[in-house]
Amino acid sequence: MSTTETAVRTAPARTAHRRHYLMCKPEHFTVNYSINPWMEPSRPTDTANAVAQWQKLHDLYLELGHTVELIEPLAGYPDMVYTANGGFLIDGRAYVPEFRFVERQGEAPAFADWFRAAGYDTVMPKEVNEGEGDFLLVGDVILAGTGFRSTGDSHREVGEVFGREVVSLNLVDPRFYHLDTAIAVLDPVQGTDNGGPERANIAYLPGAFDDASRAELERRFPDAILVSDEDGSVFGLNSASDGYNVIISPRAKGFEKQLRERGYNPITVDLSELLLGGGGIKCCTLELRGAK
């Protein structure tokens, strides 16, 4: 029996959990400015293709039993499709973003209005932060990215807002400018697995972090999946997981194999058009945690 066969046969059973997401149809998608290394305004974009690819992701979530809410896209804000940057929500409380770049700052009031109308306890920020792009909930801990967008002061603020432990992680590769491009949360919540304790777990790209951050990730997540730069550079880690089904880029072949070996069910969705704006599956998906 090969090592791979052994890994597959001994992989723990995974359980899918229903999720509640906020998305935004990319009706105004284009790339007419550059605020990350992926954006090239001189390169043509196809809005119709972006909408078609996004629709497949939206419909897949519904097929998997998840709930999807929609926020109205605003003309003049082509990056609003990346709703993960629109906030961070735990237990019915919404922490609103304060975008670093002026090109996106007009999105924040729209997200704040949506959260209030939906009945969430809405908290306006004092510090620069870009929502779930840089804040990831793993079990009871918030992983917080800094280095390119959200500032360290926002890490203190988000901890105060939610009363949770915050682990600061320093991003050093400009291609992975948000934490959700370098870490995928595979098991977001604690549960049970074959009658025993299940550990919240992640996959990540080691080269996206400085030495101290890598050491902290190794200490906290010894069973994490370590993803190659080849898979990271096609936004393989910008993924969404319900604990069993993991939606990933079709170009992240190595990551797809690693997930199968660990007992997950990878499902591929092509968002190559939206990658031209520096966003992928997770970028288009904001998790709404807590009853409205």
C-alpha positions as CSV (number, residue, x, y, z in Angstrom):
1,M,0.0,0.0,0.0
2,S,1.4,3.4,-0.9
3,T,1.7,6.3,1.5
4,T,-1.0,8.2,-0.3
5,E,-3.4,5.2,-0.1
6,T,-2.7,4.9,3.6
7,A,-3.4,8.6,4.1
8,V,-6.7,8.4,2.3
9,R,-7.8,5.3,4.2
10,T,-6.9,6.7,7.6
11,A,-8.2,10.3,6.9
12,P,-10.8,11.2,9.5
13,A,-14.5,11.6,8.6
14,R,-15.4,15.2,7.9
15,T,-18.7,16.9,8.6
16,A,-20.2,19.7,6.5
17,H,-21.8,22.5,8.4
18,R,-24.3,25.0,6.9
19,R,-22.9,28.4,6.4
20,H,-24.5,31.9,6.0
21,Y,-22.8,34.1,3.5
22,L,-23.0,37.6,2.1
23,M,-22.1,38.1,-1.6
24,C,-22.2,40.9,-4.2
25,K,-22.8,40.4,-7.9
26,P,-20.0,41.9,-9.9
27,E,-22.2,43.9,-12.2
28,H,-19.6,46.8,-12.3
29,F,-16.5,44.7,-12.2
30,T,-13.5,46.1,-14.1
31,V,-9.9,46.9,-13.3
32,N,-9.3,50.7,-13.7
33,Y,-6.8,51.2,-10.9
34,S,-4.1,49.2,-9.1
35,I,-4.0,48.7,-5.4
36,N,-2.4,45.2,-5.4
37,P,0.2,43.4,-7.5
38,W,-2.5,41.5,-9.4
39,M,-4.3,44.5,-10.8
40,E,-3.2,45.8,-14.2
41,P,-5.5,48.5,-15.6
42,S,-4.1,48.1,-19.1
43,R,-5.3,44.5,-19.2
44,P,-8.9,44.1,-20.6
45,T,-11.5,42.6,-18.4
46,D,-14.8,41.0,-19.2
47,T,-17.6,41.9,-16.8
48,A,-20.1,39.4,-18.3
49,N,-17.6,36.6,-17.7
50,A,-17.0,37.8,-14.2
51,V,-20.7,37.7,-13.5
52,A,-21.0,34.2,-15.0
53,Q,-18.1,32.8,-13.0
54,W,-19.4,34.5,-9.8
55,Q,-22.9,33.0,-10.4
56,K,-21.5,29.5,-10.5
57,L,-20.0,30.0,-7.0
58,H,-23.2,31.6,-5.7
59,D,-25.3,28.7,-7.1
60,L,-22.9,26.1,-5.7
61,Y,-23.3,27.5,-2.2
62,L,-27.0,27.1,-2.5
63,E,-26.6,23.5,-3.8
64,L,-24.5,22.7,-0.8
65,G,-27.3,23.9,1.5
66,H,-25.8,27.2,2.5
67,T,-27.7,30.5,2.8
68,V,-26.6,33.4,0.6
69,E,-27.6,37.0,1.1
70,L,-26.8,39.7,-1.4
71,I,-25.7,43.3,-1.1
72,E,-26.5,45.7,-3.9
73,P,-23.5,46.5,-6.0
74,L,-22.6,50.2,-6.2
75,A,-21.5,51.8,-9.5
76,G,-18.0,53.1,-9.3
77,Y,-16.9,50.5,-6.8
78,P,-15.8,47.5,-8.9
79,D,-14.1,45.7,-5.9
80,M,-17.3,45.5,-3.9
81,V,-17.7,42.0,-5.3
82,Y,-15.0,41.1,-2.7
83,T,-17.4,41.1,0.2
84,A,-14.9,39.3,2.5
85,N,-13.4,42.8,3.0
86,G,-16.8,44.3,3.9
87,G,-16.7,43.3,7.6
88,F,-16.0,40.7,10.2
89,L,-18.9,39.1,12.1
90,I,-19.1,36.9,15.2
91,D,-22.2,36.1,17.2
92,G,-24.4,38.6,15.5
93,R,-21.9,41.5,15.9
94,A,-20.5,43.2,12.7
95,Y,-17.2,45.0,12.8
96,V,-17.2,47.4,9.8
97,P,-14.0,47.9,7.6
98,E,-11.9,51.1,7.3
99,F,-10.3,50.6,3.9
100,R,-6.7,51.7,3.4
101,F,-7.1,52.9,-0.1
102,V,-9.5,55.7,-1.1
103,E,-10.7,53.7,-4.1
104,R,-12.6,51.3,-1.8
105,Q,-13.5,53.6,1.1
106,G,-17.0,54.3,-0.2
107,E,-17.9,50.6,0.2
108,A,-17.7,50.8,4.0
109,P,-20.9,52.8,4.6
110,A,-22.9,50.5,2.3
111,F,-21.8,47.5,4.2
112,A,-22.5,49.2,7.5
113,D,-26.0,50.1,6.3
114,W,-26.6,46.5,5.2
115,F,-25.6,45.1,8.6
116,R,-27.8,47.5,10.5
117,A,-30.8,46.8,8.2
118,A,-30.2,43.0,8.7
119,G,-30.3,43.4,12.4
120,Y,-26.7,43.0,13.3
121,D,-25.0,44.9,16.2
122,T,-22.9,47.1,14.0
123,V,-19.5,48.5,15.3
124,M,-17.8,51.3,13.4
125,P,-14.0,51.1,13.5
126,K,-11.4,53.6,14.5
127,E,-8.5,51.6,13.0
128,V,-7.7,50.7,9.4
129,N,-8.9,47.1,8.7
130,E,-10.2,45.2,5.8
131,G,-12.6,42.8,7.4
132,E,-12.4,39.1,6.8
133,G,-9.7,39.7,4.3
134,D,-7.3,40.0,7.3
135,F,-9.3,38.4,10.2
136,L,-10.0,34.7,10.2
137,L,-11.9,32.9,13.0
138,V,-10.3,29.5,13.8
139,G,-12.1,27.9,16.7
140,D,-12.2,30.5,19.4
141,V,-9.1,32.4,18.1
142,I,-8.9,35.3,15.6
143,L,-6.0,35.1,13.3
144,A,-5.1,38.7,12.2
145,G,-3.0,39.7,9.3
146,T,-0.9,42.8,8.9
147,G,1.9,44.0,6.7
148,F,0.0,45.4,3.7
149,R,-3.6,46.4,4.6
150,S,-4.9,46.1,8.1
151,T,-2.8,47.7,10.8
152,G,-1.6,46.3,14.1
153,D,-3.9,48.7,16.0
154,S,-6.9,47.0,14.3
155,H,-5.8,43.8,15.9
156,R,-6.1,45.3,19.3
157,E,-9.5,46.8,18.3
158,V,-10.9,43.6,16.9
159,G,-10.0,41.8,20.1
160,E,-11.8,44.3,22.2
161,V,-14.9,44.2,19.9
162,F,-15.3,40.5,20.2
163,G,-13.5,39.6,23.4
164,R,-11.4,37.0,21.7
165,E,-7.7,36.1,21.7
166,V,-6.1,37.7,18.6
167,V,-2.9,36.2,17.0
168,S,-1.1,38.7,14.9
169,L,0.6,37.4,11.7
170,N,3.0,39.4,9.6
171,L,2.6,39.0,5.8
172,V,5.8,39.7,3.8
173,D,5.0,38.8,0.2
174,P,3.0,41.5,-1.6
175,R,1.3,38.9,-3.8
176,F,-0.5,37.7,-0.6
177,Y,-1.5,41.1,0.7
178,H,-4.5,39.8,2.7
179,L,-4.5,37.0,5.2
180,D,-7.2,35.1,3.3
181,T,-4.9,34.7,0.3
182,A,-2.3,32.9,2.5
183,I,-4.5,30.9,4.9
184,A,-7.5,28.7,4.3
185,V,-9.6,27.9,7.3
186,L,-10.6,24.2,6.8
187,D,-12.3,23.4,10.1
188,P,-13.6,26.8,11.4
189,V,-15.4,25.4,14.5
190,Q,-14.7,22.9,17.1
191,G,-16.8,19.7,16.9
192,T,-16.5,16.0,17.1
193,D,-14.7,13.7,14.8
194,N,-15.2,9.9,15.0
195,G,-16.3,10.3,18.7
196,G,-13.2,12.3,19.6
197,P,-12.2,15.9,19.8
198,E,-11.9,17.7,16.5
199,R,-9.3,20.5,16.2
200,A,-10.0,23.6,14.2
201,N,-7.4,23.5,11.4
202,I,-6.0,25.4,8.5
203,A,-3.9,25.2,5.4
204,Y,-1.3,27.9,4.7
205,L,1.5,29.1,2.6
206,P,4.7,29.3,4.7
207,G,6.5,31.7,2.4
208,A,3.8,34.4,2.8
209,F,4.9,35.0,6.5
210,D,7.9,36.1,8.4
211,D,9.8,33.7,10.6
212,A,8.0,34.6,13.8
213,S,4.6,34.1,12.3
214,R,5.5,30.8,10.7
215,A,6.8,29.6,14.1
216,E,3.5,30.6,15.7
217,L,1.4,28.8,13.0
218,E,3.5,25.7,13.4
219,R,3.0,25.7,17.1
220,R,-0.7,26.3,17.0
221,F,-1.6,24.1,14.0
222,P,0.8,21.1,13.9
223,D,-1.6,19.3,11.6
224,A,-2.0,22.1,9.1
225,I,-1.7,21.5,5.3
226,L,1.4,23.3,4.0
227,V,0.6,24.5,0.5
228,S,3.2,25.2,-2.2
229,D,3.9,28.5,-3.8
230,E,2.7,27.1,-7.1
231,D,-0.8,26.5,-5.6
232,G,-0.7,29.7,-3.5
233,S,0.1,31.9,-6.5
234,V,-3.2,30.8,-8.3
235,F,-5.1,31.8,-5.1
236,G,-5.5,28.2,-4.1
237,L,-5.8,29.2,-0.5
238,N,-8.4,31.8,-1.1
239,S,-11.0,29.1,-0.5
240,A,-14.2,28.5,1.4
241,S,-14.8,25.4,3.6
242,D,-17.8,24.1,5.4
243,G,-15.7,21.5,7.2
244,Y,-16.0,18.9,4.5
245,N,-16.5,20.6,1.1
246,V,-13.7,23.0,0.2
247,I,-14.3,25.3,-2.8
248,I,-10.9,25.9,-4.5
249,S,-9.4,27.2,-7.7
250,P,-9.2,24.5,-10.4
251,R,-5.5,25.4,-11.0
252,A,-4.5,24.5,-7.4
253,K,-3.9,20.8,-8.3
254,G,-1.5,20.0,-5.5
255,F,-3.7,21.5,-2.9
256,E,-6.7,19.6,-4.3
257,K,-4.7,16.3,-3.8
258,Q,-3.7,17.3,-0.3
259,L,-7.3,18.0,0.7
260,R,-8.5,14.6,-0.6
261,E,-5.8,12.9,1.3
262,R,-7.0,14.5,4.5
263,G,-10.6,13.5,3.9
264,Y,-12.0,16.8,2.6
265,N,-14.1,17.1,-0.6
266,P,-12.5,19.7,-2.8
267,I,-14.8,21.3,-5.4
268,T,-13.3,23.6,-8.1
269,V,-14.8,26.8,-9.3
270,D,-13.0,29.0,-11.8
271,L,-12.9,32.7,-10.8
272,S,-10.0,33.6,-13.2
273,E,-11.7,36.8,-14.3
274,L,-12.1,38.1,-10.8
275,L,-8.5,37.1,-10.0
276,L,-7.6,40.0,-12.4
277,G,-8.7,42.2,-9.5
278,G,-6.7,40.3,-6.9
279,G,-9.6,38.2,-5.5
280,G,-10.8,34.7,-5.5
281,I,-13.4,32.4,-3.9
282,K,-13.0,33.6,-0.3
283,C,-12.7,37.2,-1.3
284,C,-16.2,36.9,-2.7
285,T,-17.6,35.3,0.4
286,L,-18.2,37.1,3.7
287,E,-19.4,34.7,6.5
288,L,-22.4,36.0,8.5
289,R,-22.0,34.4,12.0
290,G,-24.9,34.7,14.4
291,A,-28.6,34.9,14.0
292,K,-30.0,38.1,12.5
